[in-house]
Amino acid sequence: MMELQAHQSESMVITQLRKRRVEMGLSQRDVDDMIECAEGLVSKWECGDRVPHFGSISKWADALNCHLMDVPN
């Protein structure tokens, strides 16, 4: 399981999730379907047009078999 550090900036986490999605050969729409969100929402998150809530980031990470972990500084 890939681990993402929750203390990283939000944009860095989103960048890591995008990279993981691409590595897995999934489209943005595939992830929309996997996490049951509105069509095009993952695209908006990845482009920075919208900011996902933590719950959405958590579902997104789970769908990509990633683990968000809180690592102290």
Secondary structure as the mmCIF struct_conf table of DSSP 4:
data_model
#
loop_
_struct_conf.conf_type_id
_struct_conf.id
_struct_conf.beg_label_comp_id
_struct_conf.beg_label_asym_id
_struct_conf.beg_label_seq_id
_struct_conf.end_label_comp_id
_struct_conf.end_label_asym_id
_struct_conf.end_label_seq_id
STRN STRN1 MET A 2 GLN A 5
TURN_TY1_P TURN_TY1_P1 ALA A 6 HIS A 7
BEND BEND1 GLN A 8 GLN A 8
HELX_RH_AL_P HELX_RH_AL_P1 GLU A 10 GLU A 23
TURN_TY1_P TURN_TY1_P2 MET A 24 GLY A 25
HELX_RH_AL_P HELX_RH_AL_P2 GLN A 28 MET A 34
TURN_TY1_P TURN_TY1_P3 ILE A 35 GLU A 36
TURN_TY1_P TURN_TY1_P4 GLU A 39 GLY A 40
HELX_RH_AL_P HELX_RH_AL_P3 LEU A 41 CYS A 47
TURN_TY1_P TURN_TY1_P5 GLY A 48 GLY A 48
BEND BEND2 ASP A 49 ARG A 50
HELX_RH_AL_P HELX_RH_AL_P4 PHE A 54 ALA A 63
TURN_TY1_P TURN_TY1_P6 LEU A 64 ASN A 65
STRN STRN2 CYS A 66 MET A 69
#
